[in-house]
Amino acid sequence: MRIIKFRAWYGERMEYDLEEGEGRWFSVNDTIAEAQKHGIIIMEYIGLKDKNGEEAYHKDKVSALGYSNWIIEWHNNGWKLKQEDIENYQEIPDSFIIIGNIYEEFLEKEK
C-alpha cells in the first residue's frame, strides 16, 4: 500500500511532509479546496521514486522516454506523464528522473 502524503506550494516556497499547525493554512483536517482559497497549491505524492530515490509528486517535471518535457498528471484514473504543451499522455516508465516542478520553475522565470 502506498503512503499518502502531500506537499504544498505557498507561492514562493515548497513545503514537504505537511503537519498540522506551525502557522500553515493547510492541515490534515483541511480539504484541498480550503487550502486553495488561501492560494496554497497541494500536490500528492504518487507512490513512486525516480531512479535517484527522489519521491515523485503531482506536477513534477520529469525526464523520461528520451524527452525532458514531461509533467506528472492525474489522467483517466491514474498517474501519467503528460508532455508539456501537447495532449500526449504516457504510462510512467520504471526509469525516470525528476528535474523540477512547474511551480518553482515558474518562480525562477519570473525573477
Chimera marker file (.cmm) of the C-alpha trace (Angstrom):
<marker_set name="trace">
<marker id="1" x="0.000" y="0.000" z="0.000" r="1" g="1" b="0" radius="0.5"/>
<marker id="2" x="1.347" y="3.436" z="-0.887" r="1" g="1" b="0" radius="0.5"/>
<marker id="3" x="1.976" y="6.193" z="1.616" r="1" g="1" b="0" radius="0.5"/>
<marker id="4" x="-0.489" y="9.090" z="1.409" r="1" g="1" b="0" radius="0.5"/>
<marker id="5" x="1.275" y="12.414" z="1.836" r="1" g="1" b="0" radius="0.5"/>
<marker id="6" x="1.335" y="15.841" z="0.310" r="1" g="1" b="0" radius="0.5"/>
<marker id="7" x="3.486" y="18.873" z="-0.303" r="1" g="1" b="0" radius="0.5"/>
<marker id="8" x="2.277" y="22.452" z="-0.632" r="1" g="1" b="0" radius="0.5"/>
<marker id="9" x="3.309" y="25.393" z="-2.780" r="1" g="1" b="0" radius="0.5"/>
<marker id="10" x="2.910" y="28.619" z="-0.817" r="1" g="1" b="0" radius="0.5"/>
<marker id="11" x="3.564" y="30.991" z="-3.722" r="1" g="1" b="0" radius="0.5"/>
<marker id="12" x="7.296" y="31.326" z="-3.166" r="1" g="1" b="0" radius="0.5"/>
<marker id="13" x="8.280" y="28.149" z="-1.351" r="1" g="1" b="0" radius="0.5"/>
<marker id="14" x="7.542" y="24.434" z="-1.282" r="1" g="1" b="0" radius="0.5"/>
<marker id="15" x="6.897" y="22.566" z="1.969" r="1" g="1" b="0" radius="0.5"/>
<marker id="16" x="7.023" y="18.796" z="2.311" r="1" g="1" b="0" radius="0.5"/>
<marker id="17" x="5.578" y="16.328" z="4.828" r="1" g="1" b="0" radius="0.5"/>
<marker id="18" x="2.775" y="18.643" z="5.853" r="1" g="1" b="0" radius="0.5"/>
<marker id="19" x="1.807" y="18.641" z="9.508" r="1" g="1" b="0" radius="0.5"/>
<marker id="20" x="-0.897" y="20.476" z="11.346" r="1" g="1" b="0" radius="0.5"/>
<marker id="21" x="-0.077" y="23.810" z="12.969" r="1" g="1" b="0" radius="0.5"/>
<marker id="22" x="3.036" y="25.972" z="12.766" r="1" g="1" b="0" radius="0.5"/>
<marker id="23" x="1.101" y="28.804" z="11.106" r="1" g="1" b="0" radius="0.5"/>
<marker id="24" x="0.252" y="26.839" z="7.997" r="1" g="1" b="0" radius="0.5"/>
<marker id="25" x="-3.131" y="27.136" z="6.332" r="1" g="1" b="0" radius="0.5"/>
<marker id="26" x="-3.161" y="23.510" z="5.251" r="1" g="1" b="0" radius="0.5"/>
<marker id="27" x="-3.552" y="20.763" z="7.829" r="1" g="1" b="0" radius="0.5"/>
<marker id="28" x="-4.611" y="17.146" z="7.739" r="1" g="1" b="0" radius="0.5"/>
<marker id="29" x="-8.144" y="18.269" z="8.623" r="1" g="1" b="0" radius="0.5"/>
<marker id="30" x="-8.454" y="20.818" z="5.799" r="1" g="1" b="0" radius="0.5"/>
<marker id="31" x="-9.568" y="19.974" z="2.311" r="1" g="1" b="0" radius="0.5"/>
<marker id="32" x="-7.573" y="20.791" z="-0.782" r="1" g="1" b="0" radius="0.5"/>
<marker id="33" x="-10.303" y="23.236" z="-1.799" r="1" g="1" b="0" radius="0.5"/>
<marker id="34" x="-9.968" y="25.081" z="1.524" r="1" g="1" b="0" radius="0.5"/>
<marker id="35" x="-6.201" y="25.382" z="1.042" r="1" g="1" b="0" radius="0.5"/>
<marker id="36" x="-6.739" y="26.704" z="-2.483" r="1" g="1" b="0" radius="0.5"/>
<marker id="37" x="-8.946" y="29.504" z="-1.102" r="1" g="1" b="0" radius="0.5"/>
<marker id="38" x="-5.762" y="30.788" z="0.549" r="1" g="1" b="0" radius="0.5"/>
<marker id="39" x="-3.654" y="30.459" z="-2.603" r="1" g="1" b="0" radius="0.5"/>
<marker id="40" x="-1.978" y="27.246" z="-1.475" r="1" g="1" b="0" radius="0.5"/>
<marker id="41" x="-1.491" y="24.528" z="-4.095" r="1" g="1" b="0" radius="0.5"/>
<marker id="42" x="-1.496" y="20.969" z="-2.749" r="1" g="1" b="0" radius="0.5"/>
<marker id="43" x="0.305" y="18.166" z="-4.603" r="1" g="1" b="0" radius="0.5"/>
<marker id="44" x="0.011" y="14.478" z="-3.794" r="1" g="1" b="0" radius="0.5"/>
<marker id="45" x="2.895" y="12.005" z="-3.573" r="1" g="1" b="0" radius="0.5"/>
<marker id="46" x="2.244" y="9.457" z="-6.339" r="1" g="1" b="0" radius="0.5"/>
<marker id="47" x="3.851" y="6.491" z="-4.598" r="1" g="1" b="0" radius="0.5"/>
<marker id="48" x="6.894" y="6.271" z="-6.903" r="1" g="1" b="0" radius="0.5"/>
<marker id="49" x="10.520" y="7.349" z="-6.692" r="1" g="1" b="0" radius="0.5"/>
<marker id="50" x="12.790" y="8.287" z="-9.553" r="1" g="1" b="0" radius="0.5"/>
<marker id="51" x="15.993" y="6.391" z="-10.321" r="1" g="1" b="0" radius="0.5"/>
<marker id="52" x="17.848" y="8.610" z="-7.797" r="1" g="1" b="0" radius="0.5"/>
<marker id="53" x="15.390" y="7.785" z="-4.994" r="1" g="1" b="0" radius="0.5"/>
<marker id="54" x="13.579" y="11.145" z="-5.067" r="1" g="1" b="0" radius="0.5"/>
<marker id="55" x="9.844" y="10.993" z="-4.310" r="1" g="1" b="0" radius="0.5"/>
<marker id="56" x="7.593" y="11.899" z="-7.243" r="1" g="1" b="0" radius="0.5"/>
<marker id="57" x="4.670" y="14.311" z="-6.772" r="1" g="1" b="0" radius="0.5"/>
<marker id="58" x="1.849" y="15.659" z="-8.919" r="1" g="1" b="0" radius="0.5"/>
<marker id="59" x="3.171" y="18.483" z="-11.170" r="1" g="1" b="0" radius="0.5"/>
<marker id="60" x="6.805" y="17.324" z="-11.044" r="1" g="1" b="0" radius="0.5"/>
<marker id="61" x="8.767" y="17.796" z="-14.260" r="1" g="1" b="0" radius="0.5"/>
<marker id="62" x="10.356" y="14.579" z="-15.440" r="1" g="1" b="0" radius="0.5"/>
<marker id="63" x="12.940" y="13.370" z="-17.924" r="1" g="1" b="0" radius="0.5"/>
<marker id="64" x="11.856" y="10.023" z="-19.413" r="1" g="1" b="0" radius="0.5"/>
<marker id="65" x="11.320" y="8.199" z="-22.682" r="1" g="1" b="0" radius="0.5"/>
<marker id="66" x="14.032" y="10.251" z="-24.374" r="1" g="1" b="0" radius="0.5"/>
<marker id="67" x="12.460" y="13.631" z="-23.552" r="1" g="1" b="0" radius="0.5"/>
<marker id="68" x="12.772" y="16.100" z="-20.677" r="1" g="1" b="0" radius="0.5"/>
<marker id="69" x="9.431" y="17.852" z="-21.091" r="1" g="1" b="0" radius="0.5"/>
<marker id="70" x="7.068" y="15.573" z="-19.132" r="1" g="1" b="0" radius="0.5"/>
<marker id="71" x="4.831" y="16.612" z="-16.229" r="1" g="1" b="0" radius="0.5"/>
<marker id="72" x="3.229" y="14.143" z="-13.807" r="1" g="1" b="0" radius="0.5"/>
<marker id="73" x="-0.565" y="14.466" z="-14.063" r="1" g="1" b="0" radius="0.5"/>
<marker id="74" x="-3.680" y="12.560" z="-12.979" r="1" g="1" b="0" radius="0.5"/>
<marker id="75" x="-5.398" y="11.278" z="-16.142" r="1" g="1" b="0" radius="0.5"/>
<marker id="76" x="-8.040" y="8.577" z="-16.720" r="1" g="1" b="0" radius="0.5"/>
<marker id="77" x="-7.907" y="7.301" z="-13.123" r="1" g="1" b="0" radius="0.5"/>
<marker id="78" x="-4.148" y="7.015" z="-12.861" r="1" g="1" b="0" radius="0.5"/>
<marker id="79" x="-0.857" y="8.887" z="-12.692" r="1" g="1" b="0" radius="0.5"/>
<marker id="80" x="0.585" y="9.557" z="-16.143" r="1" g="1" b="0" radius="0.5"/>
<marker id="81" x="3.279" y="11.597" z="-17.827" r="1" g="1" b="0" radius="0.5"/>
<marker id="82" x="1.942" y="14.424" z="-19.973" r="1" g="1" b="0" radius="0.5"/>
<marker id="83" x="4.149" y="16.163" z="-22.491" r="1" g="1" b="0" radius="0.5"/>
<marker id="84" x="4.317" y="19.901" z="-21.936" r="1" g="1" b="0" radius="0.5"/>
<marker id="85" x="2.220" y="21.867" z="-24.431" r="1" g="1" b="0" radius="0.5"/>
<marker id="86" x="0.847" y="18.685" z="-26.076" r="1" g="1" b="0" radius="0.5"/>
<marker id="87" x="-2.077" y="16.418" z="-25.153" r="1" g="1" b="0" radius="0.5"/>
<marker id="88" x="0.166" y="13.334" z="-25.148" r="1" g="1" b="0" radius="0.5"/>
<marker id="89" x="-0.147" y="11.066" z="-22.100" r="1" g="1" b="0" radius="0.5"/>
<marker id="90" x="2.101" y="8.062" z="-21.427" r="1" g="1" b="0" radius="0.5"/>
<marker id="91" x="2.422" y="5.495" z="-18.659" r="1" g="1" b="0" radius="0.5"/>
<marker id="92" x="5.150" y="6.337" z="-16.157" r="1" g="1" b="0" radius="0.5"/>
<marker id="93" x="8.140" y="4.130" z="-17.030" r="1" g="1" b="0" radius="0.5"/>
<marker id="94" x="10.265" y="2.262" z="-14.489" r="1" g="1" b="0" radius="0.5"/>
<marker id="95" x="13.181" y="4.633" z="-15.084" r="1" g="1" b="0" radius="0.5"/>
<marker id="96" x="12.660" y="8.407" z="-14.916" r="1" g="1" b="0" radius="0.5"/>
<marker id="97" x="14.408" y="11.405" z="-13.367" r="1" g="1" b="0" radius="0.5"/>
<marker id="98" x="12.707" y="14.308" z="-11.587" r="1" g="1" b="0" radius="0.5"/>
<marker id="99" x="14.163" y="17.557" z="-12.910" r="1" g="1" b="0" radius="0.5"/>
<marker id="100" x="11.946" y="20.017" z="-11.036" r="1" g="1" b="0" radius="0.5"/>
<marker id="101" x="8.318" y="21.052" z="-10.741" r="1" g="1" b="0" radius="0.5"/>
<marker id="102" x="6.188" y="23.558" z="-12.585" r="1" g="1" b="0" radius="0.5"/>
<marker id="103" x="5.801" y="25.973" z="-9.673" r="1" g="1" b="0" radius="0.5"/>
<marker id="104" x="9.430" y="26.513" z="-8.725" r="1" g="1" b="0" radius="0.5"/>
<marker id="105" x="10.396" y="26.718" z="-12.393" r="1" g="1" b="0" radius="0.5"/>
<marker id="106" x="7.724" y="29.398" z="-12.950" r="1" g="1" b="0" radius="0.5"/>
<marker id="107" x="9.043" y="31.377" z="-9.977" r="1" g="1" b="0" radius="0.5"/>
<marker id="108" x="12.589" y="31.282" z="-11.412" r="1" g="1" b="0" radius="0.5"/>
<marker id="109" x="11.340" y="32.609" z="-14.771" r="1" g="1" b="0" radius="0.5"/>
<marker id="110" x="9.554" y="35.489" z="-13.007" r="1" g="1" b="0" radius="0.5"/>
<marker id="111" x="12.722" y="36.694" z="-11.227" r="1" g="1" b="0" radius="0.5"/>
<link id1="1" id2="2" r="1" g="1" b="0" radius="0.2"/>
<link id1="2" id2="3" r="1" g="1" b="0" radius="0.2"/>
<link id1="3" id2="4" r="1" g="1" b="0" radius="0.2"/>
<link id1="4" id2="5" r="1" g="1" b="0" radius="0.2"/>
<link id1="5" id2="6" r="1" g="1" b="0" radius="0.2"/>
<link id1="6" id2="7" r="1" g="1" b="0" radius="0.2"/>
<link id1="7" id2="8" r="1" g="1" b="0" radius="0.2"/>
<link id1="8" id2="9" r="1" g="1" b="0" radius="0.2"/>
<link id1="9" id2="10" r="1" g="1" b="0" radius="0.2"/>
<link id1="10" id2="11" r="1" g="1" b="0" radius="0.2"/>
<link id1="11" id2="12" r="1" g="1" b="0" radius="0.2"/>
<link id1="12" id2="13" r="1" g="1" b="0" radius="0.2"/>
<link id1="13" id2="14" r="1" g="1" b="0" radius="0.2"/>
<link id1="14" id2="15" r="1" g="1" b="0" radius="0.2"/>
<link id1="15" id2="16" r="1" g="1" b="0" radius="0.2"/>
<link id1="16" id2="17" r="1" g="1" b="0" radius="0.2"/>
<link id1="17" id2="18" r="1" g="1" b="0" radius="0.2"/>
<link id1="18" id2="19" r="1" g="1" b="0" radius="0.2"/>
<link id1="19" id2="20" r="1" g="1" b="0" radius="0.2"/>
<link id1="20" id2="21" r="1" g="1" b="0" radius="0.2"/>
<link id1="21" id2="22" r="1" g="1" b="0" radius="0.2"/>
<link id1="22" id2="23" r="1" g="1" b="0" radius="0.2"/>
<link id1="23" id2="24" r="1" g="1" b="0" radius="0.2"/>
<link id1="24" id2="25" r="1" g="1" b="0" radius="0.2"/>
<link id1="25" id2="26" r="1" g="1" b="0" radius="0.2"/>
<link id1="26" id2="27" r="1" g="1" b="0" radius="0.2"/>
<link id1="27" id2="28" r="1" g="1" b="0" radius="0.2"/>
<link id1="28" id2="29" r="1" g="1" b="0" radius="0.2"/>
<link id1="29" id2="30" r="1" g="1" b="0" radius="0.2"/>
<link id1="30" id2="31" r="1" g="1" b="0" radius="0.2"/>
<link id1="31" id2="32" r="1" g="1" b="0" radius="0.2"/>
<link id1="32" id2="33" r="1" g="1" b="0" radius="0.2"/>
<link id1="33" id2="34" r="1" g="1" b="0" radius="0.2"/>
<link id1="34" id2="35" r="1" g="1" b="0" radius="0.2"/>
<link id1="35" id2="36" r="1" g="1" b="0" radius="0.2"/>
<link id1="36" id2="37" r="1" g="1" b="0" radius="0.2"/>
<link id1="37" id2="38" r="1" g="1" b="0" radius="0.2"/>
<link id1="38" id2="39" r="1" g="1" b="0" radius="0.2"/>
<link id1="39" id2="40" r="1" g="1" b="0" radius="0.2"/>
<link id1="40" id2="41" r="1" g="1" b="0" radius="0.2"/>
<link id1="41" id2="42" r="1" g="1" b="0" radius="0.2"/>
<link id1="42" id2="43" r="1" g="1" b="0" radius="0.2"/>
<link id1="43" id2="44" r="1" g="1" b="0" radius="0.2"/>
<link id1="44" id2="45" r="1" g="1" b="0" radius="0.2"/>
<link id1="45" id2="46" r="1" g="1" b="0" radius="0.2"/>
<link id1="46" id2="47" r="1" g="1" b="0" radius="0.2"/>
<link id1="47" id2="48" r="1" g="1" b="0" radius="0.2"/>
<link id1="48" id2="49" r="1" g="1" b="0" radius="0.2"/>
<link id1="49" id2="50" r="1" g="1" b="0" radius="0.2"/>
<link id1="50" id2="51" r="1" g="1" b="0" radius="0.2"/>
<link id1="51" id2="52" r="1" g="1" b="0" radius="0.2"/>
<link id1="52" id2="53" r="1" g="1" b="0" radius="0.2"/>
<link id1="53" id2="54" r="1" g="1" b="0" radius="0.2"/>
<link id1="54" id2="55" r="1" g="1" b="0" radius="0.2"/>
<link id1="55" id2="56" r="1" g="1" b="0" radius="0.2"/>
<link id1="56" id2="57" r="1" g="1" b="0" radius="0.2"/>
<link id1="57" id2="58" r="1" g="1" b="0" radius="0.2"/>
<link id1="58" id2="59" r="1" g="1" b="0" radius="0.2"/>
<link id1="59" id2="60" r="1" g="1" b="0" radius="0.2"/>
<link id1="60" id2="61" r="1" g="1" b="0" radius="0.2"/>
<link id1="61" id2="62" r="1" g="1" b="0" radius="0.2"/>
<link id1="62" id2="63" r="1" g="1" b="0" radius="0.2"/>
<link id1="63" id2="64" r="1" g="1" b="0" radius="0.2"/>
<link id1="64" id2="65" r="1" g="1" b="0" radius="0.2"/>
<link id1="65" id2="66" r="1" g="1" b="0" radius="0.2"/>
<link id1="66" id2="67" r="1" g="1" b="0" radius="0.2"/>
<link id1="67" id2="68" r="1" g="1" b="0" radius="0.2"/>
<link id1="68" id2="69" r="1" g="1" b="0" radius="0.2"/>
<link id1="69" id2="70" r="1" g="1" b="0" radius="0.2"/>
<link id1="70" id2="71" r="1" g="1" b="0" radius="0.2"/>
<link id1="71" id2="72" r="1" g="1" b="0" radius="0.2"/>
<link id1="72" id2="73" r="1" g="1" b="0" radius="0.2"/>
<link id1="73" id2="74" r="1" g="1" b="0" radius="0.2"/>
<link id1="74" id2="75" r="1" g="1" b="0" radius="0.2"/>
<link id1="75" id2="76" r="1" g="1" b="0" radius="0.2"/>
<link id1="76" id2="77" r="1" g="1" b="0" radius="0.2"/>
<link id1="77" id2="78" r="1" g="1" b="0" radius="0.2"/>
<link id1="78" id2="79" r="1" g="1" b="0" radius="0.2"/>
<link id1="79" id2="80" r="1" g="1" b="0" radius="0.2"/>
<link id1="80" id2="81" r="1" g="1" b="0" radius="0.2"/>
<link id1="81" id2="82" r="1" g="1" b="0" radius="0.2"/>
<link id1="82" id2="83" r="1" g="1" b="0" radius="0.2"/>
<link id1="83" id2="84" r="1" g="1" b="0" radius="0.2"/>
<link id1="84" id2="85" r="1" g="1" b="0" radius="0.2"/>
<link id1="85" id2="86" r="1" g="1" b="0" radius="0.2"/>
<link id1="86" id2="87" r="1" g="1" b="0" radius="0.2"/>
<link id1="87" id2="88" r="1" g="1" b="0" radius="0.2"/>
<link id1="88" id2="89" r="1" g="1" b="0" radius="0.2"/>
<link id1="89" id2="90" r="1" g="1" b="0" radius="0.2"/>
<link id1="90" id2="91" r="1" g="1" b="0" radius="0.2"/>
<link id1="91" id2="92" r="1" g="1" b="0" radius="0.2"/>
<link id1="92" id2="93" r="1" g="1" b="0" radius="0.2"/>
<link id1="93" id2="94" r="1" g="1" b="0" radius="0.2"/>
<link id1="94" id2="95" r="1" g="1" b="0" radius="0.2"/>
<link id1="95" id2="96" r="1" g="1" b="0" radius="0.2"/>
<link id1="96" id2="97" r="1" g="1" b="0" radius="0.2"/>
<link id1="97" id2="98" r="1" g="1" b="0" radius="0.2"/>
<link id1="98" id2="99" r="1" g="1" b="0" radius="0.2"/>
<link id1="99" id2="100" r="1" g="1" b="0" radius="0.2"/>
<link id1="100" id2="101" r="1" g="1" b="0" radius="0.2"/>
<link id1="101" id2="102" r="1" g="1" b="0" radius="0.2"/>
<link id1="102" id2="103" r="1" g="1" b="0" radius="0.2"/>
<link id1="103" id2="104" r="1" g="1" b="0" radius="0.2"/>
<link id1="104" id2="105" r="1" g="1" b="0" radius="0.2"/>
<link id1="105" id2="106" r="1" g="1" b="0" radius="0.2"/>
<link id1="106" id2="107" r="1" g="1" b="0" radius="0.2"/>
<link id1="107" id2="108" r="1" g="1" b="0" radius="0.2"/>
<link id1="108" id2="109" r="1" g="1" b="0" radius="0.2"/>
<link id1="109" id2="110" r="1" g="1" b="0" radius="0.2"/>
<link id1="110" id2="111" r="1" g="1" b="0" radius="0.2"/>
</marker_set>
